[in-house]
Amino acid sequence: MNIQLSQSSVAVIGAGIAGLACATELVSLGYQVTMFDKGRNPGGRIATRRLAESSFNHGAQFANARGEDFGKLIVRLAVEGHMAHWPAASGKRDIVWVGAPSMNALPRAMMAELAAKGCRLLNQTHVGWVSADRKLSLFPAAATSPGFVSRLGGEVVGPFDAVVLAMPSPQAVTLLAAAGHRFAAELARARYAPCWSVMASFSQRCDAPDLIRSDTAPLAWISRNSSRPGQPNSPETWVMHASAKWSRDNLEENSSEVARLLLEQFVAVTGQRSAPEILQAHRWRYALVEQALDKPCLWDEATRIGACGDFCLGPRIESAFDSGHTLAGVMHKVSQKQDLF
Ligand SMILES: Cc1cc2nc3c(=O)[nH]c(=O)nc-3n(C[C@H](O)[C@H](O)[C@H](O)COP(=O)(O)OP(=O)(O)OC[C@H]3O[C@@H](n4cnc5c(N)ncnc54)[C@H](O)[C@@H]3O)c2cc1C
């Protein structure tokens, strides 16, 4: 991997919306930021998967912008054509924003702006551990399994002047385990619900509403993915999310069986008669925050390690954004006061 680091740099681990928001603010304040993500693309749970000729938004479905900072970003990206309204999901108290043509347009646009300002993303790079003196161990993501990354090893980089963990709290706990960091106990207070998501395409259109939600059925969310702005109407594509309860009860089930079981539910609800041309399930082990820390971010001055993400404020894209944005401000304040980095 052989990574060249500049002096006075900040490592942001996780290029989901929290990590992107944190990096955006740090870069605008003049810091040198390097991002690391085990995924192929930025976005984390704001995800789009391409299968055959279709693209499916199998993670976050839409964003609301209730606060000023996220609102400004979304409006600017909408003007540039990266975000749009999705009429099928509107009608609630908030305006519903989606990436155009797919959800990953939002993280891609943010990453493109960061890259233009010199921020590097090392993708497909799994960080195995973070030490208390801000060194990281890196593994090529393709080579990793949970057992593999838990061993001390990999290419060691750093020390960085500060390190930000921007990922679901259970994953941050694993990263800090070797350092015995005091955050581990605090991070463990947050709780996530899992979610099985199924992507399906059909050659025939069925006569069902574009969006069906339920609080009680095994399928909590069924949406016609092809009704999103900028999506071709044909073939007809659908995304369905199992409820937290069903997902938890079936967490270790194999993905083909999950796809089959949830397709049965889908057919019962929508009356779709044709067989799916594409059918694939994806498990989100940490999908929606059930219990947040109720504080905007975590920052430890002694080690200069911070943490941000939806686990801080709640189960929404905007909460994760606010957490990352706030952490960057806290770091800047400390850095200015103490001339640390
Ligand atoms: C199925 C589903 C539906 C949802 N629907 C909505 C919705 O409609 N509206 C809404 O507002 N929110 C929704 N959400 C929630 C929303 O997606 C999240 O709250 C938000 O995207 C979290 O962003 P984040 O940056 O905190 O974490 P993430 O998006 O999870 O980003 C964390 C990043 O860290 C990386 N990472 C983790 N560990 C490592 C490591 N060791 N080394 C390197 N990289 C690592 C991951 O690859 C990932 O890219 C949904 C989520 C799911 C799963």
The ligand as a Tripos MOL2 file, in Angstrom:
@<TRIPOS>MOLECULE
LIG
   53    58     1     0     0
SMALL
NO_CHARGES

@<TRIPOS>ATOM
      1 C1        -31.7010   -0.0500    5.0610 C.3       1 LIG1
      2 C2        -31.4920    1.3490    5.5760 C.ar      1 LIG1
      3 C3        -32.4530    2.3230    5.3460 C.ar      1 LIG1
      4 C4        -32.2600    3.6210    5.7840 C.ar      1 LIG1
      5 N1        -33.1690    4.5820    5.4600 N.ar      1 LIG1
      6 C5        -32.9200    5.8770    5.7820 C.ar      1 LIG1
      7 C6        -33.7530    6.9100    5.2840 C.ar      1 LIG1
      8 O1        -34.6700    6.6730    4.4950 O.2       1 LIG1
      9 N2        -33.4680    8.1890    5.6760 N.ar      1 LIG1
     10 C7        -32.4190    8.5040    6.4980 C.ar      1 LIG1
     11 O2        -32.2190    9.6860    6.7960 O.2       1 LIG1
     12 N3        -31.6010    7.5360    6.9450 N.ar      1 LIG1
     13 C8        -31.8110    6.2350    6.5970 C.ar      1 LIG1
     14 N4        -30.9590    5.2550    7.0040 N.ar      1 LIG1
     15 C9        -29.8780    5.6050    7.9600 C.3       1 LIG1
     16 C10       -28.7180    6.3050    7.2880 C.3       1 LIG1
     17 O3        -28.3100    5.5720    6.1670 O.3       1 LIG1
     18 C11       -27.5700    6.4040    8.2820 C.3       1 LIG1
     19 O4        -28.0300    7.0030    9.4820 O.3       1 LIG1
     20 C12       -26.3740    7.2080    7.7760 C.3       1 LIG1
     21 O5        -26.1290    6.9610    6.4090 O.3       1 LIG1
     22 C13       -25.1690    6.8390    8.6350 C.3       1 LIG1
     23 O6        -23.9970    7.4710    8.1600 O.3       1 LIG1
     24 P1        -22.6170    7.2480    8.9190 P.3       1 LIG1
     25 O7        -21.6190    8.0390    8.2010 O.co2     1 LIG1
     26 O8        -22.8110    7.4940   10.3740 O.co2     1 LIG1
     27 O9        -22.3030    5.6740    8.8060 O.3       1 LIG1
     28 P2        -22.0820    4.7560    7.5170 P.3       1 LIG1
     29 O10       -22.8930    5.2140    6.3850 O.co2     1 LIG1
     30 O11       -22.3060    3.3610    8.0000 O.co2     1 LIG1
     31 O12       -20.5480    4.9570    7.1250 O.3       1 LIG1
     32 C14       -19.5220    4.2700    7.8020 C.3       1 LIG1
     33 C15       -18.3940    3.9980    6.8120 C.3       1 LIG1
     34 O13       -17.2890    3.4480    7.5400 O.3       1 LIG1
     35 C16       -16.6880    2.4440    6.7620 C.3       1 LIG1
     36 N5        -15.9760    1.5700    7.6950 N.ar      1 LIG1
     37 C17       -16.4770    0.8910    8.7680 C.ar      1 LIG1
     38 N6        -15.4980    0.2080    9.4000 N.ar      1 LIG1
     39 C18       -14.3470    0.4620    8.7180 C.ar      1 LIG1
     40 C19       -12.9940    0.0430    8.8860 C.ar      1 LIG1
     41 N7        -12.6280   -0.7500    9.9000 N.pl3     1 LIG1
     42 N8        -12.0690    0.4700    7.9900 N.ar      1 LIG1
     43 C20       -12.4180    1.2910    6.9510 C.ar      1 LIG1
     44 N9        -13.6830    1.7170    6.7590 N.ar      1 LIG1
     45 C21       -14.6380    1.3160    7.6210 C.ar      1 LIG1
     46 C22       -17.8490    1.7750    6.0440 C.3       1 LIG1
     47 O14       -17.4130    1.1130    4.8620 O.3       1 LIG1
     48 C23       -18.7600    2.9590    5.7460 C.3       1 LIG1
     49 O15       -18.5180    3.5080    4.4730 O.3       1 LIG1
     50 C24       -31.0980    3.9490    6.5370 C.ar      1 LIG1
     51 C25       -30.1240    2.9670    6.7600 C.ar      1 LIG1
     52 C26       -30.3060    1.6870    6.2600 C.ar      1 LIG1
     53 C27       -29.2310    0.6630    6.4360 C.3       1 LIG1
@<TRIPOS>BOND
     1     1     2 1
     2     2     3 ar
     3     2    52 ar
     4     3     4 ar
     5     4     5 ar
     6     4    50 ar
     7     5     6 ar
     8     6     7 ar
     9     6    13 1
    10     7     8 2
    11     7     9 ar
    12     9    10 ar
    13    10    11 2
    14    10    12 ar
    15    12    13 ar
    16    13    14 ar
    17    14    15 1
    18    14    50 ar
    19    15    16 1
    20    16    17 1
    21    16    18 1
    22    18    19 1
    23    18    20 1
    24    20    21 1
    25    20    22 1
    26    22    23 1
    27    23    24 1
    28    24    25 2
    29    24    26 1
    30    24    27 1
    31    27    28 1
    32    28    29 2
    33    28    30 1
    34    28    31 1
    35    31    32 1
    36    32    33 1
    37    33    34 1
    38    33    48 1
    39    34    35 1
    40    35    36 1
    41    35    46 1
    42    36    37 ar
    43    36    45 ar
    44    37    38 ar
    45    38    39 ar
    46    39    40 ar
    47    39    45 ar
    48    40    41 1
    49    40    42 ar
    50    42    43 ar
    51    43    44 ar
    52    44    45 ar
    53    46    47 1
    54    46    48 1
    55    48    49 1
    56    50    51 ar
    57    51    52 ar
    58    52    53 1
@<TRIPOS>SUBSTRUCTURE
     1 LIG1         1 GROUP 0 **** ****
